[in-house]
Amino acid sequence: MSDLTLKNTVAQWLADPVGEQALTEMLTEADASVGSLAPARRLSLAKLVKLSRGKFSAEDAEALVARAAELRAGGGSTAASTGTAAASTSEHAAAEPAEWVESVSPGRFAGQTVIVTGAASGIGRATASRVAREGGQVVAVDMTRAGLEELATELHDAGAPTPVVPVVADITDDTAVAEILAAAGDRVHALANVAGVMDRFAAVHTVDDTTWEKVFAVNVTGTMKLMRAVVPGMLEAAEGRIVNVASEAGLRGSASGAAYTTSKHAVVGPTKNAAFMYTGTGVRVNAVAPGGVATGMQPRDVDEFGMGRVQSAMGIMADIAMPEQLSASITFLLSTDSTNANGQVVTSDGGWSAA
């Protein structure tokens, strides 16, 4: 097999005897196992570097590539496994599904104003970017000014038809919500409630009030406040779409801690209730429930008991998705193409919920 590079996926590294040895050595030094890479097996090393936010640096990746080349040149015990092993490696790599490539639909949101929260990073940023590149006027909302400025610059450089309107705001604050609505102007065609925060993976007996209240404030109350703000205008126009981001944790109890799990179950409630309440008015409300997504959002001060329990159920977890894959699901529901979808919780989790 040819030399491994940053362009090779984790699966291709693991399928190569040399790559597996190099990865095993690196992970052992970090007190981790090869199994921890399973959800990321279709990601290239280059993408892992980008998404890790410094935890797996470019230097680390280059060192890994160099170590693999060293092992192959040296003909070590693992590298010596040629013949049948090498053939099976090539077959395995060839059998890997092609990497998904985003396909933009020009003009899909032309003439429409779309509010996207959590737009500075992850799924929110990917959603804001997709809407803008498809012609929509995006009101990009987040607490992080730098991230919004980077998004605006990126889209300007990419030639997006309409400039992004960045709004630094706390969606749990009524005054800030009013500022978001004012920035959107007279008409809001669609709202993507993407902003959210993780918990510590704590179970009920260890969850603290501060975590519980913060998670609910952002994930549930903030979502409700934005919905409440845009619905009157949508009712007046007899048309509008709202997409709330729930989670696999909103469908099962084994994906996160008590606070996050409960909050995402609570996101499903107003989604379905609003869909029922506004049926026939032209206002439609749906949710997307992601599985594992490479957003870089990491919990702090993780609860060991809770994380241990959750990790025991991760064996059936599907591959980690890219934020752009989630934005593809979200923007479909935000668009008029989703004309007959209302009150649905669309799982975009690679099949995790089917297991």
C-alpha positions as CSV (number, residue, x, y, z in Angstrom):
1,M,0.0,0.0,0.0
2,S,1.2,3.5,-0.7
3,D,2.3,5.9,2.1
4,L,-0.4,7.2,4.4
5,T,-1.0,10.9,4.4
6,L,-3.3,13.5,6.0
7,K,-5.8,12.9,3.2
8,N,-6.4,9.3,4.3
9,T,-9.3,8.5,6.6
10,V,-9.1,7.0,10.0
11,A,-10.6,3.8,8.5
12,Q,-7.8,3.7,6.0
13,W,-5.1,4.2,8.6
14,L,-6.6,1.5,10.8
15,A,-6.9,-0.9,7.8
16,D,-3.2,-0.5,7.1
17,P,-0.9,-2.5,9.5
18,V,1.6,0.3,9.7
19,G,-1.1,3.0,10.2
20,E,-2.8,0.9,12.9
21,Q,0.5,0.6,14.8
22,A,1.3,4.3,14.5
23,L,-2.2,5.3,15.7
24,T,-2.0,2.7,18.5
25,E,1.3,4.1,19.7
26,M,0.0,7.7,19.7
27,L,-3.2,6.9,21.5
28,T,-1.5,4.8,24.1
29,E,0.7,7.7,25.0
30,A,-2.5,9.8,25.4
31,D,-4.1,7.0,27.6
32,A,-6.7,6.3,24.9
33,S,-7.6,3.4,22.8
34,V,-8.1,2.8,19.0
35,G,-11.7,2.1,19.8
36,S,-12.2,5.8,20.7
37,L,-11.7,6.6,17.0
38,A,-14.6,4.4,15.8
39,P,-17.2,7.2,15.3
40,A,-14.6,9.3,13.3
41,R,-13.5,6.5,11.0
42,R,-14.6,8.2,7.8
43,L,-12.9,11.5,8.6
44,S,-9.5,12.3,7.2
45,L,-6.7,13.2,9.5
46,A,-6.7,16.7,8.0
47,K,-10.4,17.1,9.1
48,L,-9.6,15.8,12.5
49,V,-7.0,18.5,12.9
50,K,-9.4,21.2,11.9
51,L,-12.2,20.0,14.1
52,S,-10.2,19.2,17.2
53,R,-9.4,22.8,18.0
54,G,-5.9,22.1,19.1
55,K,-6.3,18.8,20.8
56,F,-4.9,17.0,17.7
57,S,-2.6,19.6,16.2
58,A,-1.2,19.8,12.7
59,E,2.2,19.0,14.3
60,D,0.7,15.8,15.9
61,A,-0.7,14.8,12.5
62,E,2.6,15.4,10.7
63,A,4.4,13.4,13.3
64,L,2.0,10.5,12.9
65,V,2.5,10.5,9.1
66,A,6.3,10.6,9.7
67,R,6.1,7.7,12.2
68,A,4.1,5.6,9.7
69,A,6.6,6.2,7.0
70,E,9.4,5.3,9.4
71,L,7.7,2.0,10.3
72,R,7.1,1.1,6.7
73,A,10.7,1.9,5.7
74,G,12.0,0.0,8.7
75,G,10.0,-3.1,8.0
76,G,9.0,-3.5,11.7
77,S,7.0,-6.5,12.9
78,T,3.7,-5.0,12.0
79,A,4.9,-3.4,8.8
80,A,6.2,-6.8,7.7
81,S,2.7,-8.2,7.4
82,T,2.5,-8.0,3.6
83,G,0.9,-10.3,1.0
84,T,-2.6,-11.3,2.1
85,A,-2.7,-8.5,4.8
86,A,-1.7,-5.9,2.3
87,A,-4.3,-7.1,-0.2
88,S,-7.1,-7.1,2.4
89,T,-6.0,-3.6,3.4
90,S,-6.4,-2.4,-0.2
91,E,-9.7,-4.1,-0.6
92,H,-11.0,-2.6,2.7
93,A,-9.9,0.9,1.7
94,A,-11.4,0.5,-1.7
95,A,-14.7,-0.5,-0.1
96,E,-15.0,2.6,2.0
97,P,-17.9,4.9,0.9
98,A,-17.0,8.0,-0.9
99,E,-16.8,11.2,1.2
100,W,-20.0,13.2,1.1
101,V,-19.7,16.5,-0.8
102,E,-22.0,19.4,-0.2
103,S,-24.1,20.4,-3.2
104,V,-25.4,24.0,-3.0
105,S,-28.8,24.9,-4.7
106,P,-28.3,28.5,-5.9
107,G,-31.3,30.7,-5.3
108,R,-33.2,28.4,-3.0
109,F,-33.5,31.1,-0.4
110,A,-33.4,34.1,-2.7
111,G,-35.5,37.0,-1.4
112,Q,-35.9,35.3,2.0
113,T,-34.7,36.4,5.5
114,V,-33.6,33.6,7.7
115,I,-32.5,33.9,11.4
116,V,-29.9,31.3,12.4
117,T,-28.8,31.1,16.1
118,G,-25.5,29.5,17.2
119,A,-24.1,30.8,13.9
120,A,-20.5,31.3,15.0
121,S,-19.5,27.7,14.9
122,G,-20.6,24.1,14.2
123,I,-24.0,23.3,12.9
124,G,-25.2,26.8,13.2
125,R,-22.3,28.2,11.2
126,A,-22.8,25.5,8.5
127,T,-26.5,26.3,8.3
128,A,-26.0,30.1,8.1
129,S,-23.3,29.5,5.4
130,R,-25.5,27.2,3.3
131,V,-28.5,29.6,3.4
132,A,-26.4,32.6,2.5
133,R,-24.7,30.8,-0.4
134,E,-28.2,29.8,-1.6
135,G,-29.2,33.5,-1.8
136,G,-30.8,34.1,1.6
137,Q,-30.4,37.1,3.9
138,V,-29.0,35.5,7.0
139,V,-29.3,37.1,10.4
140,A,-26.5,35.3,12.1
141,V,-26.8,35.2,15.9
142,D,-24.3,34.1,18.5
143,M,-22.5,35.2,21.7
144,T,-19.1,35.0,20.0
145,R,-18.3,38.1,17.9
146,A,-15.1,36.8,16.5
147,G,-16.9,33.7,15.0
148,L,-19.6,35.8,13.4
149,E,-17.0,38.1,11.9
150,E,-15.1,35.1,10.5
151,L,-18.3,33.8,9.0
152,A,-19.2,37.1,7.4
153,T,-15.7,37.4,5.9
154,E,-15.7,33.9,4.7
155,L,-19.0,34.3,2.9
156,H,-18.0,37.7,1.4
157,D,-14.8,36.1,0.0
158,A,-16.8,33.2,-1.3
159,G,-19.1,35.6,-3.2
160,A,-22.3,35.0,-1.3
161,P,-25.1,36.9,-3.0
162,T,-26.2,38.8,0.2
163,P,-24.1,40.0,3.1
164,V,-24.6,38.3,6.5
165,V,-26.2,40.4,9.2
166,P,-24.2,39.5,12.4
167,V,-25.9,40.0,15.8
168,V,-24.1,39.4,19.0
169,A,-26.9,38.4,21.4
170,D,-27.9,36.2,24.3
171,I,-31.1,34.4,23.1
172,T,-32.3,34.0,26.7
173,D,-32.6,37.8,27.1
174,D,-35.8,39.5,25.9
175,T,-34.0,42.8,25.0
176,A,-31.5,40.8,22.9
177,V,-34.3,38.9,21.2
178,A,-35.9,42.2,20.3
179,E,-32.6,43.3,18.7
180,I,-32.5,40.1,16.7
181,L,-35.9,40.7,15.3
182,A,-35.1,44.4,14.6
183,A,-32.0,43.3,12.6
184,A,-34.2,40.9,10.6
185,G,-36.5,43.7,9.4
186,D,-40.1,43.5,8.5
187,R,-40.3,39.9,7.4
188,V,-38.8,36.7,8.8
189,H,-39.3,33.8,6.4
190,A,-37.6,31.1,8.5
191,L,-35.9,30.5,11.8
192,A,-33.2,27.9,12.7
193,N,-32.9,27.5,16.4
194,V,-29.5,25.9,16.5
195,A,-27.8,27.5,19.6
196,G,-27.3,25.0,22.4
197,V,-25.0,24.1,25.2
198,M,-23.8,20.7,26.5
199,D,-24.0,19.4,30.1
200,R,-21.4,17.5,32.1
201,F,-22.9,14.1,31.4
202,A,-24.0,14.1,35.0
203,A,-26.8,11.7,36.1
204,V,-29.7,13.0,38.2
205,H,-27.9,12.3,41.5
206,T,-24.9,14.4,40.6
207,V,-26.3,17.1,38.4
208,D,-25.8,20.6,39.9
209,D,-28.4,23.4,39.8
210,T,-26.1,25.8,37.9
211,T,-25.6,23.3,35.0
212,W,-29.3,22.4,34.9
213,E,-30.4,26.0,34.8
214,K,-27.9,27.1,32.2
215,V,-28.7,24.2,29.9
216,F,-32.4,24.8,30.1
217,A,-32.0,28.6,29.7
218,V,-30.3,28.2,26.4
219,N,-31.6,25.0,24.9
220,V,-35.3,25.4,25.9
221,T,-36.1,29.0,27.0
222,G,-34.0,30.6,24.3
223,T,-35.6,28.4,21.7
224,M,-39.1,29.3,22.9
225,K,-38.3,33.1,23.0
226,L,-37.1,33.1,19.4
227,M,-40.2,31.1,18.3
228,R,-42.5,33.5,20.2
229,A,-40.8,36.5,18.6
230,V,-41.1,35.3,14.9
231,V,-44.5,33.6,14.9
232,P,-46.7,36.7,14.9
233,G,-45.1,38.0,11.7
234,M,-45.3,34.6,10.1
235,L,-49.0,34.3,11.0
236,E,-49.6,37.7,9.5
237,A,-47.8,36.7,6.3
238,A,-49.5,33.3,6.4
239,E,-46.2,31.6,5.8
240,G,-43.0,30.7,7.7
241,R,-40.8,27.8,8.7
242,I,-39.2,27.1,12.0
243,V,-36.6,24.4,12.6
244,N,-35.5,23.5,16.1
245,V,-32.4,21.5,16.7
246,A,-33.2,18.7,19.1
247,S,-30.8,15.8,19.5
248,E,-30.5,12.0,19.6
249,A,-30.6,12.8,23.4
250,G,-34.2,14.0,22.8
251,L,-35.2,10.6,21.7
252,R,-33.3,8.3,24.0
253,G,-31.8,8.3,27.5
254,S,-28.3,7.0,26.7
255,A,-26.8,9.9,24.7
256,S,-25.9,12.5,27.3
257,G,-26.4,13.7,30.9
258,A,-29.7,14.4,32.7
259,A,-29.8,18.1,32.0
260,Y,-29.0,18.0,28.3
261,T,-31.2,14.9,27.7
262,T,-34.2,16.5,29.5
263,S,-33.7,19.8,27.6
264,K,-33.6,18.2,24.2
265,H,-36.7,16.2,25.1
266,A,-38.2,19.6,26.0
267,V,-37.3,21.0,22.6
268,V,-39.5,18.3,20.9
269,G,-42.5,19.4,23.0
270,P,-42.9,23.0,21.7
271,T,-42.0,21.8,18.2
272,K,-44.9,19.4,18.0
273,N,-47.3,21.7,19.9
274,A,-46.6,24.7,17.6
275,A,-47.0,22.5,14.6
276,F,-50.4,21.5,15.8
277,M,-51.4,24.9,16.9
278,Y,-50.5,26.5,13.6
279,T,-51.7,23.8,11.2
280,G,-53.4,25.4,8.3
281,T,-52.0,28.9,8.9
282,G,-49.0,28.5,6.6
283,V,-46.6,28.3,9.6
284,R,-44.7,25.0,9.8
285,V,-42.5,23.8,12.7
286,N,-40.1,20.8,12.6
287,A,-37.0,19.6,14.4
288,V,-33.8,17.9,13.4
289,A,-32.3,15.4,15.8
290,P,-28.5,15.0,15.2
291,G,-26.4,12.1,16.4
292,G,-22.7,12.6,16.8
293,V,-21.5,15.7,15.0
294,A,-17.9,17.0,14.7
295,T,-18.7,20.5,16.1
296,G,-15.8,20.9,18.6
297,M,-18.4,21.5,21.4
298,Q,-16.9,19.7,24.4
299,P,-18.3,19.4,27.9
300,R,-16.2,20.7,30.8
301,D,-15.6,19.0,34.2
302,V,-17.1,15.8,32.9
303,D,-19.0,13.7,35.4
304,E,-17.1,10.3,35.6
305,F,-20.1,8.2,36.6
306,G,-22.4,9.6,33.9
307,M,-19.8,9.5,31.2
308,G,-18.9,6.0,32.0
309,R,-22.6,5.0,31.6
310,V,-23.0,6.8,28.3
311,Q,-19.8,5.4,26.9
312,S,-21.1,1.9,27.5
313,A,-23.9,2.6,25.1
314,M,-21.7,4.2,22.4
315,G,-20.9,0.9,20.7
316,I,-23.9,1.3,18.4
317,M,-23.3,4.9,17.6
318,A,-23.0,5.7,13.9
319,D,-20.2,7.6,12.3
320,I,-19.6,11.2,13.4
321,A,-21.2,13.6,10.8
322,M,-19.8,16.9,9.6
323,P,-21.8,20.0,10.4
324,E,-22.5,20.5,6.7
325,Q,-24.3,17.2,6.7
326,L,-26.6,18.5,9.4
327,S,-27.1,21.8,7.6
328,A,-28.3,19.9,4.6
329,S,-31.1,18.4,6.6
330,I,-31.9,21.7,8.4
331,T,-32.0,23.8,5.2
332,F,-34.3,21.4,3.5
333,L,-36.8,21.9,6.3
334,L,-36.1,25.7,6.3
335,S,-36.9,25.8,2.6
336,T,-40.2,25.8,0.8
337,D,-39.3,22.3,-0.5
338,S,-40.4,20.9,2.8
339,T,-44.0,22.0,2.0
340,N,-45.7,19.0,3.5
341,A,-43.5,18.4,6.6
342,N,-44.9,19.7,9.8
343,G,-44.4,18.6,13.4
344,Q,-41.7,16.1,12.5
345,V,-38.6,15.3,14.3
346,V,-36.2,14.3,11.5
347,T,-33.4,12.1,12.8
348,S,-30.1,13.0,11.0
349,D,-27.9,10.6,12.9
350,G,-26.5,8.1,10.3
351,G,-28.9,5.4,11.5
352,W,-28.1,5.5,15.3
353,S,-31.8,5.8,16.2
354,A,-32.6,2.7,14.1
355,A,-30.3,0.5,16.2
